[in-house]
Every structure is written in C-alpha cells, then in structure tokens.
C-alpha cells in the first residue's frame, strides 16, 4: 500500500472498505485485499464501487496455492494494510487444527476466490 492511498470508510459505522488511489487525473478503488476494483474513474464512482462491494467478500471461500502446487480451501481470517491472514477451511469441525497462512499485502495471485 502506498501512503498516498486514501482510506474509504462505510458511513454508518466507519468500517474501512478499502482505499482510493489517484491515477493521473482519476481514481482507482482498491479493496481490502489490495486488489483494484475499478479502472480509472471519478471520485464518486470509486466511492460507490467500494460502498457497493462492502466487506462480505471477505467471508467467501478462497483457494491458496501452497508449495507443492496444491490448492487449499481457505477463509480470510484477518486483513490489515500489512498482512492478510488466511485459515485453512475446516468446514466448522470442532477440534480441527487451526492452520493459518500469513500473506503479504496486497494479496498475491496464489490467493483466489474458490473455483467451484
């Protein structure tokens, strides 16, 4: 994340939804995983894109490619501007081992939405 990125927060509760970064004469909306969600647009369009996106996508299932070219089902456990932590999905099993993987910010291409 560049220090020039501007945090964008949800109006009703102040929850951070992402950032808006300048690009030439326009702006680009960036989500909490550090991924661009718009092309170059005006400020209001960038804000609207993040507002519409919300944070619900963080609860979706993802896949993480690990060292032996396997893809693991994971869930996002924590997101900061420095690190993204994902957890191996255990399907809600009680007593299952909790296996976490710290990832750099922005999210690497080895993390992708689960392909069904």
PDB file as gemmi writes it, atoms N, CA and C in Angstrom:
CRYST1    1.000    1.000    1.000  90.00  90.00  90.00 P 1                      
ATOM      1  N   UNK A   1       0.846  -1.176   0.000  1.00  0.00           N  
ATOM      2  CA  UNK A   1       0.000   0.000   0.000  1.00  0.00           C  
ATOM      3  C   UNK A   1       0.886   1.232   0.000  1.00  0.00           C  
ATOM      4  N   UNK A   2       0.534   2.163  -0.806  1.00  0.00           N  
ATOM      5  CA  UNK A   2       1.250   3.431  -0.896  1.00  0.00           C  
ATOM      6  C   UNK A   2       0.649   4.407   0.116  1.00  0.00           C  
ATOM      7  N   UNK A   3       1.475   5.230   0.702  1.00  0.00           N  
ATOM      8  CA  UNK A   3       0.984   6.176   1.717  1.00  0.00           C  
ATOM      9  C   UNK A   3       0.032   7.213   1.128  1.00  0.00           C  
ATOM     10  N   UNK A   4      -0.018   7.331  -0.188  1.00  0.00           N  
ATOM     11  CA  UNK A   4      -0.921   8.299  -0.802  1.00  0.00           C  
ATOM     12  C   UNK A   4      -2.338   7.747  -0.971  1.00  0.00           C  
ATOM     13  N   UNK A   5      -2.529   6.453  -0.718  1.00  0.00           N  
ATOM     14  CA  UNK A   5      -3.873   5.880  -0.814  1.00  0.00           C  
ATOM     15  C   UNK A   5      -4.747   6.489   0.273  1.00  0.00           C  
ATOM     16  N   UNK A   6      -5.985   6.743  -0.061  1.00  0.00           N  
ATOM     17  CA  UNK A   6      -6.922   7.375   0.861  1.00  0.00           C  
ATOM     18  C   UNK A   6      -7.910   6.318   1.339  1.00  0.00           C  
ATOM     19  N   UNK A   7      -7.989   6.129   2.651  1.00  0.00           N  
ATOM     20  CA  UNK A   7      -8.926   5.148   3.203  1.00  0.00           C  
ATOM     21  C   UNK A   7     -10.352   5.578   2.911  1.00  0.00           C  
ATOM     22  N   UNK A   8     -11.179   4.584   2.599  1.00  0.00           N  
ATOM     23  CA  UNK A   8     -12.608   4.852   2.412  1.00  0.00           C  
ATOM     24  C   UNK A   8     -13.364   4.020   3.437  1.00  0.00           C  
ATOM     25  N   UNK A   9     -14.235   4.681   4.200  1.00  0.00           N  
ATOM     26  CA  UNK A   9     -14.982   4.035   5.283  1.00  0.00           C  
ATOM     27  C   UNK A   9     -16.476   4.062   4.992  1.00  0.00           C  
ATOM     28  N   UNK A  10     -17.156   3.038   5.501  1.00  0.00           N  
ATOM     29  CA  UNK A  10     -18.612   2.963   5.397  1.00  0.00           C  
ATOM     30  C   UNK A  10     -19.202   4.046   6.293  1.00  0.00           C  
ATOM     31  N   UNK A  11     -20.200   4.734   5.779  1.00  0.00           N  
ATOM     32  CA  UNK A  11     -20.784   5.870   6.500  1.00  0.00           C  
ATOM     33  C   UNK A  11     -21.451   5.525   7.808  1.00  0.00           C  
ATOM     34  N   UNK A  12     -22.177   4.403   7.858  1.00  0.00           N  
ATOM     35  CA  UNK A  12     -22.996   4.147   9.047  1.00  0.00           C  
ATOM     36  C   UNK A  12     -22.207   3.700  10.273  1.00  0.00           C  
ATOM     37  N   UNK A  13     -21.072   3.037  10.080  1.00  0.00           N  
ATOM     38  CA  UNK A  13     -20.321   2.543  11.235  1.00  0.00           C  
ATOM     39  C   UNK A  13     -18.817   2.800  11.164  1.00  0.00           C  
ATOM     40  N   UNK A  14     -18.364   3.416  10.102  1.00  0.00           N  
ATOM     41  CA  UNK A  14     -16.950   3.753   9.997  1.00  0.00           C  
ATOM     42  C   UNK A  14     -16.047   2.597   9.608  1.00  0.00           C  
ATOM     43  N   UNK A  15     -16.613   1.446   9.256  1.00  0.00           N  
ATOM     44  CA  UNK A  15     -15.819   0.282   8.848  1.00  0.00           C  
ATOM     45  C   UNK A  15     -15.025   0.617   7.587  1.00  0.00           C  
ATOM     46  N   UNK A  16     -13.718   0.308   7.599  1.00  0.00           N  
ATOM     47  CA  UNK A  16     -12.903   0.545   6.406  1.00  0.00           C  
ATOM     48  C   UNK A  16     -13.320  -0.435   5.318  1.00  0.00           C  
ATOM     49  N   UNK A  17     -13.591   0.079   4.124  1.00  0.00           N  
ATOM     50  CA  UNK A  17     -13.999  -0.744   2.991  1.00  0.00           C  
ATOM     51  C   UNK A  17     -12.887  -0.907   1.964  1.00  0.00           C  
ATOM     52  N   UNK A  18     -11.897  -0.066   2.041  1.00  0.00           N  
ATOM     53  CA  UNK A  18     -10.794  -0.125   1.082  1.00  0.00           C  
ATOM     54  C   UNK A  18     -10.122   1.222   0.990  1.00  0.00           C  
ATOM     55  N   UNK A  19      -9.509   1.445  -0.163  1.00  0.00           N  
ATOM     56  CA  UNK A  19      -8.776   2.684  -0.399  1.00  0.00           C  
ATOM     57  C   UNK A  19      -9.114   3.203  -1.784  1.00  0.00           C  
ATOM     58  N   UNK A  20      -8.873   4.483  -1.950  1.00  0.00           N  
ATOM     59  CA  UNK A  20      -8.969   5.101  -3.261  1.00  0.00           C  
ATOM     60  C   UNK A  20      -7.600   5.705  -3.541  1.00  0.00           C  
ATOM     61  N   UNK A  21      -7.061   5.339  -4.708  1.00  0.00           N  
ATOM     62  CA  UNK A  21      -5.752   5.879  -5.056  1.00  0.00           C  
ATOM     63  C   UNK A  21      -5.859   6.717  -6.319  1.00  0.00           C  
ATOM     64  N   UNK A  22      -5.049   7.733  -6.373  1.00  0.00           N  
ATOM     65  CA  UNK A  22      -5.015   8.590  -7.553  1.00  0.00           C  
ATOM     66  C   UNK A  22      -4.283   7.871  -8.672  1.00  0.00           C  
ATOM     67  N   UNK A  23      -4.763   8.103  -9.886  1.00  0.00           N  
ATOM     68  CA  UNK A  23      -4.101   7.594 -11.086  1.00  0.00           C  
ATOM     69  C   UNK A  23      -4.293   8.643 -12.160  1.00  0.00           C  
ATOM     70  N   UNK A  24      -3.262   9.425 -12.380  1.00  0.00           N  
ATOM     71  CA  UNK A  24      -3.378  10.527 -13.328  1.00  0.00           C  
ATOM     72  C   UNK A  24      -4.406  11.523 -12.846  1.00  0.00           C  
ATOM     73  N   UNK A  25      -5.394  11.794 -13.691  1.00  0.00           N  
ATOM     74  CA  UNK A  25      -6.455  12.739 -13.349  1.00  0.00           C  
ATOM     75  C   UNK A  25      -7.651  12.053 -12.684  1.00  0.00           C  
ATOM     76  N   UNK A  26      -7.582  10.720 -12.508  1.00  0.00           N  
ATOM     77  CA  UNK A  26      -8.706   9.990 -11.945  1.00  0.00           C  
ATOM     78  C   UNK A  26      -8.325   9.212 -10.703  1.00  0.00           C  
ATOM     79  N   UNK A  27      -9.189   8.256 -10.367  1.00  0.00           N  
ATOM     80  CA  UNK A  27      -9.040   7.488  -9.140  1.00  0.00           C  
ATOM     81  C   UNK A  27      -9.350   6.020  -9.408  1.00  0.00           C  
ATOM     82  N   UNK A  28      -8.762   5.141  -8.581  1.00  0.00           N  
ATOM     83  CA  UNK A  28      -8.994   3.704  -8.674  1.00  0.00           C  
ATOM     84  C   UNK A  28      -9.410   3.204  -7.294  1.00  0.00           C  
ATOM     85  N   UNK A  29     -10.499   2.430  -7.234  1.00  0.00           N  
ATOM     86  CA  UNK A  29     -10.948   1.828  -5.977  1.00  0.00           C  
ATOM     87  C   UNK A  29     -10.154   0.555  -5.737  1.00  0.00           C  
ATOM     88  N   UNK A  30      -9.642   0.385  -4.520  1.00  0.00           N  
ATOM     89  CA  UNK A  30      -8.836  -0.767  -4.139  1.00  0.00           C  
ATOM     90  C   UNK A  30      -9.495  -1.420  -2.928  1.00  0.00           C  
ATOM     91  N   UNK A  31      -9.728  -2.736  -3.006  1.00  0.00           N  
ATOM     92  CA  UNK A  31     -10.409  -3.422  -1.901  1.00  0.00           C  
ATOM     93  C   UNK A  31      -9.456  -3.745  -0.761  1.00  0.00           C  
ATOM     94  N   UNK A  32      -9.960  -4.383   0.271  1.00  0.00           N  
ATOM     95  CA  UNK A  32      -9.170  -4.683   1.469  1.00  0.00           C  
ATOM     96  C   UNK A  32      -8.076  -5.717   1.233  1.00  0.00           C  
ATOM     97  N   UNK A  33      -8.162  -6.445   0.127  1.00  0.00           N  
ATOM     98  CA  UNK A  33      -7.097  -7.391  -0.234  1.00  0.00           C  
ATOM     99  C   UNK A  33      -6.046  -6.726  -1.114  1.00  0.00           C  
ATOM    100  N   UNK A  34      -6.244  -5.439  -1.401  1.00  0.00           N  
ATOM    101  CA  UNK A  34      -5.280  -4.703  -2.212  1.00  0.00           C  
ATOM    102  C   UNK A  34      -5.493  -4.872  -3.702  1.00  0.00           C  
ATOM    103  N   UNK A  35      -6.661  -5.345  -4.085  1.00  0.00           N  
ATOM    104  CA  UNK A  35      -6.961  -5.589  -5.495  1.00  0.00           C  
ATOM    105  C   UNK A  35      -7.794  -4.441  -6.057  1.00  0.00           C  
ATOM    106  N   UNK A  36      -7.437  -4.025  -7.268  1.00  0.00           N  
ATOM    107  CA  UNK A  36      -8.175  -2.948  -7.922  1.00  0.00           C  
ATOM    108  C   UNK A  36      -9.576  -3.430  -8.263  1.00  0.00           C  
ATOM    109  N   UNK A  37     -10.568  -2.618  -7.943  1.00  0.00           N  
ATOM    110  CA  UNK A  37     -11.962  -2.964  -8.213  1.00  0.00           C  
ATOM    111  C   UNK A  37     -12.588  -2.101  -9.293  1.00  0.00           C  
ATOM    112  N   UNK A  38     -11.879  -1.077  -9.728  1.00  0.00           N  
ATOM    113  CA  UNK A  38     -12.344  -0.256 -10.844  1.00  0.00           C  
ATOM    114  C   UNK A  38     -11.137   0.065 -11.712  1.00  0.00           C  
ATOM    115  N   UNK A  39     -11.422   0.539 -12.890  1.00  0.00           N  
ATOM    116  CA  UNK A  39     -10.391   1.185 -13.692  1.00  0.00           C  
ATOM    117  C   UNK A  39     -10.274   2.612 -13.188  1.00  0.00           C  
ATOM    118  N   UNK A  40      -9.763   3.479 -14.024  1.00  0.00           N  
ATOM    119  CA  UNK A  40      -9.666   4.888 -13.651  1.00  0.00           C  
ATOM    120  C   UNK A  40     -11.051   5.512 -13.815  1.00  0.00           C  
ATOM    121  N   UNK A  41     -11.549   6.048 -12.702  1.00  0.00           N  
ATOM    122  CA  UNK A  41     -12.897   6.624 -12.662  1.00  0.00           C  
ATOM    123  C   UNK A  41     -12.851   7.933 -11.887  1.00  0.00           C  
ATOM    124  N   UNK A  42     -13.991   8.605 -11.789  1.00  0.00           N  
ATOM    125  CA  UNK A  42     -14.048   9.805 -10.950  1.00  0.00           C  
ATOM    126  C   UNK A  42     -14.189   9.392  -9.480  1.00  0.00           C  
ATOM    127  N   UNK A  43     -14.007  10.344  -8.592  1.00  0.00           N  
ATOM    128  CA  UNK A  43     -14.011  10.077  -7.149  1.00  0.00           C  
ATOM    129  C   UNK A  43     -15.313   9.425  -6.690  1.00  0.00           C  
ATOM    130  N   UNK A  44     -16.442   9.956  -7.118  1.00  0.00           N  
ATOM    131  CA  UNK A  44     -17.734   9.437  -6.670  1.00  0.00           C  
ATOM    132  C   UNK A  44     -17.944   7.991  -7.118  1.00  0.00           C  
ATOM    133  N   UNK A  45     -17.501   7.653  -8.310  1.00  0.00           N  
ATOM    134  CA  UNK A  45     -17.641   6.289  -8.812  1.00  0.00           C  
ATOM    135  C   UNK A  45     -16.762   5.332  -8.008  1.00  0.00           C  
ATOM    136  N   UNK A  46     -15.571   5.771  -7.647  1.00  0.00           N  
ATOM    137  CA  UNK A  46     -14.684   4.936  -6.825  1.00  0.00           C  
ATOM    138  C   UNK A  46     -15.307   4.697  -5.454  1.00  0.00           C  
ATOM    139  N   UNK A  47     -15.845   5.737  -4.847  1.00  0.00           N  
ATOM    140  CA  UNK A  47     -16.518   5.583  -3.557  1.00  0.00           C  
ATOM    141  C   UNK A  47     -17.710   4.633  -3.670  1.00  0.00           C  
ATOM    142  N   UNK A  48     -18.508   4.820  -4.698  1.00  0.00           N  
ATOM    143  CA  UNK A  48     -19.700   3.986  -4.882  1.00  0.00           C  
ATOM    144  C   UNK A  48     -19.318   2.526  -5.091  1.00  0.00           C  
ATOM    145  N   UNK A  49     -18.237   2.276  -5.803  1.00  0.00           N  
ATOM    146  CA  UNK A  49     -17.799   0.897  -6.029  1.00  0.00           C  
ATOM    147  C   UNK A  49     -17.432   0.215  -4.719  1.00  0.00           C  
ATOM    148  N   UNK A  50     -16.712   0.912  -3.846  1.00  0.00           N  
ATOM    149  CA  UNK A  50     -16.350   0.327  -2.554  1.00  0.00           C  
ATOM    150  C   UNK A  50     -17.566   0.181  -1.650  1.00  0.00           C  
ATOM    151  N   UNK A  51     -18.467   1.161  -1.678  1.00  0.00           N  
ATOM    152  CA  UNK A  51     -19.688   1.064  -0.879  1.00  0.00           C  
ATOM    153  C   UNK A  51     -20.520  -0.139  -1.304  1.00  0.00           C  
ATOM    154  N   UNK A  52     -20.652  -0.340  -2.611  1.00  0.00           N  
ATOM    155  CA  UNK A  52     -21.434  -1.468  -3.120  1.00  0.00           C  
ATOM    156  C   UNK A  52     -20.752  -2.801  -2.813  1.00  0.00           C  
ATOM    157  N   UNK A  53     -19.440  -2.834  -2.902  1.00  0.00           N  
ATOM    158  CA  UNK A  53     -18.686  -4.057  -2.621  1.00  0.00           C  
ATOM    159  C   UNK A  53     -18.827  -4.465  -1.158  1.00  0.00           C  
ATOM    160  N   UNK A  54     -18.733  -3.502  -0.260  1.00  0.00           N  
ATOM    161  CA  UNK A  54     -18.802  -3.804   1.170  1.00  0.00           C  
ATOM    162  C   UNK A  54     -17.634  -4.659   1.623  1.00  0.00           C  
ATOM    163  N   UNK A  55     -17.887  -5.519   2.619  1.00  0.00           N  
ATOM    164  CA  UNK A  55     -16.843  -6.415   3.114  1.00  0.00           C  
ATOM    165  C   UNK A  55     -17.263  -7.879   3.071  1.00  0.00           C  
ATOM    166  N   UNK A  56     -18.442  -8.143   2.556  1.00  0.00           N  
ATOM    167  CA  UNK A  56     -18.969  -9.506   2.531  1.00  0.00           C  
ATOM    168  C   UNK A  56     -18.091 -10.501   1.794  1.00  0.00           C  
ATOM    169  N   UNK A  57     -17.365 -10.038   0.772  1.00  0.00           N  
ATOM    170  CA  UNK A  57     -16.494 -10.939   0.013  1.00  0.00           C  
ATOM    171  C   UNK A  57     -15.396 -11.552   0.884  1.00  0.00           C  
ATOM    172  N   UNK A  58     -15.084 -10.926   1.995  1.00  0.00           N  
ATOM    173  CA  UNK A  58     -14.057 -11.482   2.884  1.00  0.00           C  
ATOM    174  C   UNK A  58     -14.525 -12.779   3.542  1.00  0.00           C  
ATOM    175  N   UNK A  59     -15.829 -13.001   3.607  1.00  0.00           N  
ATOM    176  CA  UNK A  59     -16.369 -14.224   4.204  1.00  0.00           C  
ATOM    177  C   UNK A  59     -16.472 -15.366   3.200  1.00  0.00           C  
ATOM    178  N   UNK A  60     -16.205 -15.081   1.921  1.00  0.00           N  
ATOM    179  CA  UNK A  60     -16.271 -16.119   0.896  1.00  0.00           C  
ATOM    180  C   UNK A  60     -15.137 -17.123   1.060  1.00  0.00           C  
ATOM    181  N   UNK A  61     -15.307 -18.267   0.445  1.00  0.00           N  
ATOM    182  CA  UNK A  61     -14.222 -19.250   0.398  1.00  0.00           C  
ATOM    183  C   UNK A  61     -13.218 -18.859  -0.673  1.00  0.00           C  
ATOM    184  N   UNK A  62     -11.954 -19.104  -0.371  1.00  0.00           N  
ATOM    185  CA  UNK A  62     -10.856 -18.831  -1.290  1.00  0.00           C  
ATOM    186  C   UNK A  62     -10.027 -20.099  -1.446  1.00  0.00           C  
ATOM    187  N   UNK A  63      -9.114 -20.046  -2.394  1.00  0.00           N  
ATOM    188  CA  UNK A  63      -8.126 -21.107  -2.574  1.00  0.00           C  
ATOM    189  C   UNK A  63      -6.754 -20.486  -2.444  1.00  0.00           C  
ATOM    190  N   UNK A  64      -5.843 -21.221  -1.822  1.00  0.00           N  
ATOM    191  CA  UNK A  64      -4.469 -20.773  -1.674  1.00  0.00           C  
ATOM    192  C   UNK A  64      -3.558 -21.840  -2.256  1.00  0.00           C  
ATOM    193  N   UNK A  65      -2.722 -21.438  -3.198  1.00  0.00           N  
ATOM    194  CA  UNK A  65      -1.748 -22.367  -3.760  1.00  0.00           C  
ATOM    195  C   UNK A  65      -0.568 -22.472  -2.795  1.00  0.00           C  
ATOM    196  N   UNK A  66      -0.254 -23.697  -2.393  1.00  0.00           N  
ATOM    197  CA  UNK A  66       0.849 -23.927  -1.468  1.00  0.00           C  
ATOM    198  C   UNK A  66       2.045 -24.502  -2.223  1.00  0.00           C  
ATOM    199  N   UNK A  67       3.137 -24.697  -1.502  1.00  0.00           N  
ATOM    200  CA  UNK A  67       4.436 -25.005  -2.097  1.00  0.00           C  
ATOM    201  C   UNK A  67       4.471 -26.195  -3.049  1.00  0.00           C  
ATOM    202  N   UNK A  68       3.653 -27.165  -2.890  1.00  0.00           N  
ATOM    203  CA  UNK A  68       3.709 -28.341  -3.767  1.00  0.00           C  
ATOM    204  C   UNK A  68       2.630 -28.286  -4.852  1.00  0.00           C  
ATOM    205  N   UNK A  69       2.260 -27.073  -5.276  1.00  0.00           N  
ATOM    206  CA  UNK A  69       1.279 -26.832  -6.342  1.00  0.00           C  
ATOM    207  C   UNK A  69      -0.110 -27.367  -6.018  1.00  0.00           C  
ATOM    208  N   UNK A  70      -0.412 -27.539  -4.733  1.00  0.00           N  
ATOM    209  CA  UNK A  70      -1.758 -27.913  -4.314  1.00  0.00           C  
ATOM    210  C   UNK A  70      -2.528 -26.643  -4.006  1.00  0.00           C  
ATOM    211  N   UNK A  71      -3.846 -26.744  -4.149  1.00  0.00           N  
ATOM    212  CA  UNK A  71      -4.729 -25.638  -3.792  1.00  0.00           C  
ATOM    213  C   UNK A  71      -5.522 -26.043  -2.560  1.00  0.00           C  
ATOM    214  N   UNK A  72      -5.427 -25.231  -1.499  1.00  0.00           N  
ATOM    215  CA  UNK A  72      -6.162 -25.476  -0.256  1.00  0.00           C  
ATOM    216  C   UNK A  72      -7.354 -24.539  -0.166  1.00  0.00           C  
ATOM    217  N   UNK A  73      -8.453 -25.059   0.353  1.00  0.00           N  
ATOM    218  CA  UNK A  73      -9.596 -24.200   0.662  1.00  0.00           C  
ATOM    219  C   UNK A  73      -9.261 -23.414   1.914  1.00  0.00           C  
ATOM    220  N   UNK A  74      -9.430 -22.097   1.824  1.00  0.00           N  
ATOM    221  CA  UNK A  74      -9.129 -21.229   2.963  1.00  0.00           C  
ATOM    222  C   UNK A  74     -10.214 -20.169   3.107  1.00  0.00           C  
ATOM    223  N   UNK A  75     -10.192 -19.557   4.277  1.00  0.00           N  
ATOM    224  CA  UNK A  75     -11.044 -18.405   4.561  1.00  0.00           C  
ATOM    225  C   UNK A  75     -10.142 -17.267   5.043  1.00  0.00           C  
ATOM    226  N   UNK A  76     -10.549 -16.063   4.767  1.00  0.00           N  
ATOM    227  CA  UNK A  76      -9.805 -14.901   5.246  1.00  0.00           C  
ATOM    228  C   UNK A  76     -10.071 -14.770   6.745  1.00  0.00           C  
ATOM    229  N   UNK A  77      -9.004 -14.733   7.516  1.00  0.00           N  
ATOM    230  CA  UNK A  77      -9.129 -14.617   8.974  1.00  0.00           C  
ATOM    231  C   UNK A  77      -8.917 -13.186   9.445  1.00  0.00           C  
ATOM    232  N   UNK A  78      -7.976 -12.472   8.811  1.00  0.00           N  
ATOM    233  CA  UNK A  78      -7.670 -11.106   9.234  1.00  0.00           C  
ATOM    234  C   UNK A  78      -7.039 -10.367   8.072  1.00  0.00           C  
ATOM    235  N   UNK A  79      -7.366  -9.094   7.975  1.00  0.00           N  
ATOM    236  CA  UNK A  79      -6.789  -8.252   6.928  1.00  0.00           C  
ATOM    237  C   UNK A  79      -6.322  -6.952   7.561  1.00  0.00           C  
ATOM    238  N   UNK A  80      -5.067  -6.609   7.325  1.00  0.00           N  
ATOM    239  CA  UNK A  80      -4.551  -5.297   7.697  1.00  0.00           C  
ATOM    240  C   UNK A  80      -3.854  -4.733   6.462  1.00  0.00           C  
ATOM    241  N   UNK A  81      -3.362  -3.530   6.564  1.00  0.00           N  
ATOM    242  CA  UNK A  81      -2.640  -2.930   5.448  1.00  0.00           C  
ATOM    243  C   UNK A  81      -1.233  -3.501   5.322  1.00  0.00           C  
ATOM    244  N   UNK A  82      -0.848  -4.411   6.212  1.00  0.00           N  
ATOM    245  CA  UNK A  82       0.477  -5.013   6.165  1.00  0.00           C  
ATOM    246  C   UNK A  82       0.446  -6.498   5.830  1.00  0.00           C  
ATOM    247  N   UNK A  83      -0.593  -7.194   6.309  1.00  0.00           N  
ATOM    248  CA  UNK A  83      -0.630  -8.652   6.153  1.00  0.00           C  
ATOM    249  C   UNK A  83      -2.078  -9.126   6.015  1.00  0.00           C  
ATOM    250  N   UNK A  84      -2.217 -10.164   5.226  1.00  0.00           N  
ATOM    251  CA  UNK A  84      -3.506 -10.842   5.082  1.00  0.00           C  
ATOM    252  C   UNK A  84      -3.306 -12.235   5.651  1.00  0.00           C  
ATOM    253  N   UNK A  85      -4.118 -12.621   6.604  1.00  0.00           N  
ATOM    254  CA  UNK A  85      -4.003 -13.953   7.189  1.00  0.00           C  
ATOM    255  C   UNK A  85      -5.200 -14.776   6.752  1.00  0.00           C  
ATOM    256  N   UNK A  86      -4.891 -15.945   6.172  1.00  0.00           N  
ATOM    257  CA  UNK A  86      -5.956 -16.871   5.797  1.00  0.00           C  
ATOM    258  C   UNK A  86      -5.825 -18.122   6.643  1.00  0.00           C  
ATOM    259  N   UNK A  87      -6.939 -18.817   6.798  1.00  0.00           N  
ATOM    260  CA  UNK A  87      -7.010 -20.010   7.638  1.00  0.00           C  
ATOM    261  C   UNK A  87      -7.519 -21.153   6.787  1.00  0.00           C  
ATOM    262  N   UNK A  88      -6.862 -22.297   6.914  1.00  0.00           N  
ATOM    263  CA  UNK A  88      -7.342 -23.464   6.185  1.00  0.00           C  
ATOM    264  C   UNK A  88      -8.774 -23.743   6.605  1.00  0.00           C  
ATOM    265  N   UNK A  89      -9.657 -23.914   5.625  1.00  0.00           N  
ATOM    266  CA  UNK A  89     -11.069 -24.138   5.919  1.00  0.00           C  
ATOM    267  C   UNK A  89     -11.242 -25.535   6.509  1.00  0.00           C  
ATOM    268  N   UNK A  90     -11.866 -25.588   7.663  1.00  0.00           N  
ATOM    269  CA  UNK A  90     -12.077 -26.880   8.330  1.00  0.00           C  
ATOM    270  C   UNK A  90     -13.546 -27.279   8.314  1.00  0.00           C  
ATOM    271  N   UNK A  91     -14.352 -26.523   7.571  1.00  0.00           N  
ATOM    272  CA  UNK A  91     -15.770 -26.833   7.483  1.00  0.00           C  
ATOM    273  C   UNK A  91     -16.509 -26.692   8.796  1.00  0.00           C  
ATOM    274  N   UNK A  92     -15.918 -25.982   9.738  1.00  0.00           N  
ATOM    275  CA  UNK A  92     -16.560 -25.777  11.026  1.00  0.00           C  
ATOM    276  C   UNK A  92     -16.392 -26.937  11.996  1.00  0.00           C  
ATOM    277  N   UNK A  93     -15.471 -27.852  11.694  1.00  0.00           N  
ATOM    278  CA  UNK A  93     -15.258 -29.020  12.555  1.00  0.00           C  
ATOM    279  C   UNK A  93     -14.706 -28.592  13.921  1.00  0.00           C  
ATOM    280  N   UNK A  94     -15.370 -29.022  14.964  1.00  0.00           N  
ATOM    281  CA  UNK A  94     -14.917 -28.736  16.320  1.00  0.00           C  
ATOM    282  C   UNK A  94     -13.651 -29.543  16.587  1.00  0.00           C  
ATOM    283  N   UNK A  95     -12.644 -28.896  17.112  1.00  0.00           N  
ATOM    284  CA  UNK A  95     -11.405 -29.579  17.452  1.00  0.00           C  
ATOM    285  C   UNK A  95     -10.448 -29.744  16.290  1.00  0.00           C  
ATOM    286  N   UNK A  96     -10.804 -29.266  15.111  1.00  0.00           N  
ATOM    287  CA  UNK A  96      -9.896 -29.358  13.963  1.00  0.00           C  
ATOM    288  C   UNK A  96      -8.706 -28.444  14.193  1.00  0.00           C  
ATOM    289  N   UNK A  97      -7.533 -28.837  13.697  1.00  0.00           N  
ATOM    290  CA  UNK A  97      -6.366 -27.961  13.861  1.00  0.00           C  
ATOM    291  C   UNK A  97      -6.584 -26.634  13.137  1.00  0.00           C  
ATOM    292  N   UNK A  98      -6.153 -25.570  13.742  1.00  0.00           N  
ATOM    293  CA  UNK A  98      -6.269 -24.238  13.170  1.00  0.00           C  
ATOM    294  C   UNK A  98      -4.958 -23.921  12.454  1.00  0.00           C  
ATOM    295  N   UNK A  99      -4.971 -23.945  11.135  1.00  0.00           N  
ATOM    296  CA  UNK A  99      -3.758 -23.734  10.358  1.00  0.00           C  
ATOM    297  C   UNK A  99      -3.889 -22.405   9.620  1.00  0.00           C  
ATOM    298  N   UNK A 100      -2.988 -21.474   9.936  1.00  0.00           N  
ATOM    299  CA  UNK A 100      -3.025 -20.132   9.385  1.00  0.00           C  
ATOM    300  C   UNK A 100      -1.847 -19.914   8.440  1.00  0.00           C  
ATOM    301  N   UNK A 101      -2.077 -19.068   7.439  1.00  0.00           N  
ATOM    302  CA  UNK A 101      -1.042 -18.706   6.481  1.00  0.00           C  
ATOM    303  C   UNK A 101      -1.006 -17.187   6.361  1.00  0.00           C  
ATOM    304  N   UNK A 102       0.103 -16.566   6.772  1.00  0.00           N  
ATOM    305  CA  UNK A 102       0.220 -15.119   6.581  1.00  0.00           C  
ATOM    306  C   UNK A 102       0.646 -14.833   5.136  1.00  0.00           C  
ATOM    307  N   UNK A 103       0.001 -13.856   4.533  1.00  0.00           N  
ATOM    308  CA  UNK A 103       0.305 -13.471   3.158  1.00  0.00           C  
ATOM    309  C   UNK A 103       0.633 -11.984   3.119  1.00  0.00           C  
ATOM    310  N   UNK A 104       1.418 -11.573   2.159  1.00  0.00           N  
ATOM    311  CA  UNK A 104       1.722 -10.140   2.054  1.00  0.00           C  
ATOM    312  C   UNK A 104       0.520  -9.361   1.539  1.00  0.00           C  
ATOM    313  N   UNK A 105       0.564  -8.072   1.774  1.00  0.00           N  
ATOM    314  CA  UNK A 105      -0.417  -7.156   1.217  1.00  0.00           C  
ATOM    315  C   UNK A 105       0.258  -6.398   0.089  1.00  0.00           C  
ATOM    316  N   UNK A 106      -0.354  -6.291  -1.073  1.00  0.00           N  
ATOM    317  CA  UNK A 106      -1.636  -6.829  -1.476  1.00  0.00           C  
ATOM    318  C   UNK A 106      -1.589  -8.348  -1.631  1.00  0.00           C  
ATOM    319  N   UNK A 107      -2.766  -8.954  -1.650  1.00  0.00           N  
ATOM    320  CA  UNK A 107      -2.860 -10.408  -1.753  1.00  0.00           C  
ATOM    321  C   UNK A 107      -2.148 -10.890  -3.018  1.00  0.00           C  
ATOM    322  N   UNK A 108      -1.364 -11.944  -2.893  1.00  0.00           N  
ATOM    323  CA  UNK A 108      -0.688 -12.492  -4.072  1.00  0.00           C  
ATOM    324  C   UNK A 108      -1.671 -13.253  -4.968  1.00  0.00           C  
ATOM    325  N   UNK A 109      -1.248 -13.549  -6.171  1.00  0.00           N  
ATOM    326  CA  UNK A 109      -2.096 -14.296  -7.104  1.00  0.00           C  
ATOM    327  C   UNK A 109      -2.298 -15.732  -6.653  1.00  0.00           C  
ATOM    328  N   UNK A 110      -1.520 -16.180  -5.685  1.00  0.00           N  
ATOM    329  CA  UNK A 110      -1.713 -17.534  -5.154  1.00  0.00           C  
ATOM    330  C   UNK A 110      -2.952 -17.635  -4.283  1.00  0.00           C  
ATOM    331  N   UNK A 111      -3.616 -16.514  -4.027  1.00  0.00           N  
ATOM    332  CA  UNK A 111      -4.902 -16.490  -3.316  1.00  0.00           C  
ATOM    333  C   UNK A 111      -5.961 -16.070  -4.317  1.00  0.00           C  
ATOM    334  N   UNK A 112      -6.956 -16.916  -4.500  1.00  0.00           N  
ATOM    335  CA  UNK A 112      -8.008 -16.606  -5.456  1.00  0.00           C  
ATOM    336  C   UNK A 112      -9.347 -17.092  -4.912  1.00  0.00           C  
ATOM    337  N   UNK A 113     -10.440 -16.495  -5.397  1.00  0.00           N  
ATOM    338  CA  UNK A 113     -11.760 -16.997  -4.996  1.00  0.00           C  
ATOM    339  C   UNK A 113     -11.870 -18.483  -5.350  1.00  0.00           C  
ATOM    340  N   UNK A 114     -12.565 -19.241  -4.507  1.00  0.00           N  
ATOM    341  CA  UNK A 114     -12.728 -20.676  -4.733  1.00  0.00           C  
ATOM    342  C   UNK A 114     -13.419 -20.918  -6.058  1.00  0.00           C  
ATOM    343  N   UNK A 115     -12.809 -21.771  -6.853  1.00  0.00           N  
ATOM    344  CA  UNK A 115     -13.422 -22.161  -8.122  1.00  0.00           C  
ATOM    345  C   UNK A 115     -14.294 -23.357  -7.857  1.00  0.00           C  
ATOM    346  N   UNK A 116     -15.538 -23.234  -8.146  1.00  0.00           N  
ATOM    347  CA  UNK A 116     -16.487 -24.301  -7.848  1.00  0.00           C  
ATOM    348  C   UNK A 116     -16.729 -25.158  -9.050  1.00  0.00           C  
TER     349      UNK A 116                                                      
END                                                                             
